[in-house]
């Protein structure tokens, strides 16, 4: 699979200076963590779940979470488990259905992990891992132990994606202790922790808050402070950190009267053709675009998504620009190993080799999976290349 693999080779050649690379569920963890992109959640109760997975893969989705937790009612869990096993078995038996996305199951309790793996049997090859809710050291360690046991029993490499969303993490008086505990737990299972996911909706719930469609998670200060501390302690670039993904965007349709003025003044769309506006109205929102940009600026990679229309904007804004690529390559040239300062090839900034090295390495990893845009290609062209006609 690859990002923008659903567009024609001719279109990719037109858009990319360096095309997105190919990866598989067996690729190195560092590649898969960077490649998650827009991770689309779907309730495991959907009666045509296997068909939905195939359809979303054809539209450019490369990672999905099949949810047995908050997205379904407590009374639906048994039926959802049965449906999940049936649908994944059906998908595994389909000939020529194409490469599915990276698939993860969000479970409610640790025992579901080995139970589902046993019930799936050979179809466990469809899974890349499990999402673990409300993760703390005390609650999360049994999930990680269950994952390790299921992996040993099945012989299938399985990754964990803990969700950081507990009140203990949000509350100031318990935050540092909770983060230290989470750090101990995930470090012990470092080889199996693919990414840490942020549960911002649960954070907001603790204070009775809900951000409006023209606001981002970073406008809600109590939430922004948690994101900053999670990145501070768990997202460091010194080799001790993990990939941390961006929070979910809740809105997928905004009243036109609210959206159009914002679209006209969006910095991402200034100067673009007027005829694109109606099409973009159905597929993107100004608040979502701002939040994706702020995710990246704050050290997050990828994003949790609850609607297919969110996927193209996340992926379009994840493509490395030609300017970023040029800077990163210059910084990482072998002859620059001793440090120093150099002028950007674009002659608009200073590249300081030692301080910018970690950024350059991260940028080239993103370029490996999302590609590098041609010099004359912008966000709108990348976005519309990924939209259905």
Secondary structure in CASP SS format (residue, H / E / C, confidence):
PFRMAT SS
TARGET T0000
AUTHOR 0000-0000-0000
METHOD secondary structure of the structure
MODEL  1
X C 1.00
X C 1.00
X C 1.00
X C 1.00
X C 1.00
X C 1.00
X C 1.00
X C 1.00
X H 1.00
X H 1.00
X H 1.00
X H 1.00
X H 1.00
X H 1.00
X H 1.00
X E 1.00
X E 1.00
X E 1.00
X C 1.00
X C 1.00
X C 1.00
X C 1.00
X C 1.00
X C 1.00
X C 1.00
X C 1.00
X C 1.00
X C 1.00
X H 1.00
X H 1.00
X H 1.00
X H 1.00
X H 1.00
X H 1.00
X H 1.00
X C 1.00
X C 1.00
X E 1.00
X E 1.00
X E 1.00
X E 1.00
X E 1.00
X E 1.00
X C 1.00
X C 1.00
X C 1.00
X C 1.00
X C 1.00
X H 1.00
X H 1.00
X H 1.00
X H 1.00
X H 1.00
X H 1.00
X H 1.00
X H 1.00
X H 1.00
X H 1.00
X C 1.00
X C 1.00
X C 1.00
X C 1.00
X E 1.00
X E 1.00
X E 1.00
X E 1.00
X E 1.00
X C 1.00
X C 1.00
X C 1.00
X C 1.00
X C 1.00
X C 1.00
X H 1.00
X H 1.00
X H 1.00
X H 1.00
X H 1.00
X H 1.00
X H 1.00
X H 1.00
X H 1.00
X H 1.00
X H 1.00
X H 1.00
X H 1.00
X H 1.00
X H 1.00
X H 1.00
X H 1.00
X H 1.00
X H 1.00
X H 1.00
X C 1.00
X C 1.00
X C 1.00
X C 1.00
X C 1.00
X C 1.00
X C 1.00
X C 1.00
X E 1.00
X E 1.00
X E 1.00
X E 1.00
X E 1.00
X E 1.00
X C 1.00
X C 1.00
X C 1.00
X H 1.00
X H 1.00
X H 1.00
X H 1.00
X H 1.00
X H 1.00
X H 1.00
X H 1.00
X H 1.00
X H 1.00
X H 1.00
X H 1.00
X H 1.00
X H 1.00
X H 1.00
X H 1.00
X E 1.00
X E 1.00
X E 1.00
X E 1.00
X E 1.00
X E 1.00
X C 1.00
X C 1.00
X C 1.00
X C 1.00
X H 1.00
X H 1.00
X H 1.00
X H 1.00
X H 1.00
X H 1.00
X H 1.00
X H 1.00
X H 1.00
X H 1.00
X H 1.00
X H 1.00
X H 1.00
X H 1.00
X H 1.00
X H 1.00
X H 1.00
X H 1.00
X C 1.00
X C 1.00
X C 1.00
X C 1.00
X E 1.00
X E 1.00
X E 1.00
X E 1.00
X E 1.00
X E 1.00
X C 1.00
X C 1.00
X H 1.00
X H 1.00
X H 1.00
X H 1.00
X C 1.00
X H 1.00
X H 1.00
X H 1.00
X H 1.00
X H 1.00
X H 1.00
X H 1.00
X H 1.00
X H 1.00
X H 1.00
X H 1.00
X H 1.00
X H 1.00
X H 1.00
X H 1.00
X H 1.00
X H 1.00
X C 1.00
X H 1.00
X H 1.00
X H 1.00
X E 1.00
X C 1.00
X C 1.00
X E 1.00
X E 1.00
X E 1.00
X C 1.00
X H 1.00
X H 1.00
X H 1.00
X H 1.00
X H 1.00
X H 1.00
X C 1.00
X C 1.00
X C 1.00
X C 1.00
X C 1.00
X C 1.00
X C 1.00
X C 1.00
X C 1.00
X C 1.00
X C 1.00
X H 1.00
X H 1.00
X H 1.00
X C 1.00
X H 1.00
X H 1.00
X H 1.00
X H 1.00
X H 1.00
X H 1.00
X H 1.00
X H 1.00
X H 1.00
X H 1.00
X H 1.00
X H 1.00
X H 1.00
X H 1.00
X C 1.00
X C 1.00
X C 1.00
X C 1.00
X C 1.00
X C 1.00
X C 1.00
X C 1.00
X C 1.00
X E 1.00
X E 1.00
X E 1.00
X E 1.00
X E 1.00
X E 1.00
X C 1.00
X C 1.00
X C 1.00
X C 1.00
X C 1.00
X C 1.00
X H 1.00
X H 1.00
X H 1.00
X H 1.00
X H 1.00
X H 1.00
X H 1.00
X H 1.00
X H 1.00
X H 1.00
X C 1.00
X C 1.00
X C 1.00
X C 1.00
X C 1.00
X C 1.00
X C 1.00
X C 1.00
X H 1.00
X H 1.00
X H 1.00
X H 1.00
X H 1.00
X H 1.00
X H 1.00
X H 1.00
X C 1.00
X C 1.00
X C 1.00
X C 1.00
X H 1.00
X H 1.00
X H 1.00
X H 1.00
X H 1.00
X H 1.00
X H 1.00
X H 1.00
X H 1.00
X H 1.00
X H 1.00
X H 1.00
X C 1.00
X C 1.00
X C 1.00
X C 1.00
X C 1.00
X E 1.00
X E 1.00
X E 1.00
X C 1.00
X C 1.00
X C 1.00
X H 1.00
X H 1.00
X H 1.00
X H 1.00
X H 1.00
X H 1.00
X H 1.00
X H 1.00
X H 1.00
X H 1.00
X C 1.00
X E 1.00
X C 1.00
X H 1.00
X H 1.00
X H 1.00
X H 1.00
X H 1.00
X H 1.00
X H 1.00
X H 1.00
X H 1.00
X H 1.00
X C 1.00
X C 1.00
X H 1.00
X H 1.00
X H 1.00
X C 1.00
X C 1.00
X C 1.00
X C 1.00
X E 1.00
X E 1.00
X E 1.00
X C 1.00
X C 1.00
X C 1.00
X C 1.00
X C 1.00
X C 1.00
X E 1.00
X E 1.00
X E 1.00
X H 1.00
X H 1.00
X H 1.00
X H 1.00
X H 1.00
X H 1.00
X H 1.00
X H 1.00
X H 1.00
X H 1.00
X H 1.00
X H 1.00
X H 1.00
X H 1.00
X H 1.00
X H 1.00
X H 1.00
X H 1.00
X C 1.00
X E 1.00
X E 1.00
X C 1.00
X C 1.00
X C 1.00
X C 1.00
X C 1.00
X H 1.00
X H 1.00
X H 1.00
X H 1.00
X H 1.00
X H 1.00
X H 1.00
X C 1.00
X C 1.00
X C 1.00
X C 1.00
END
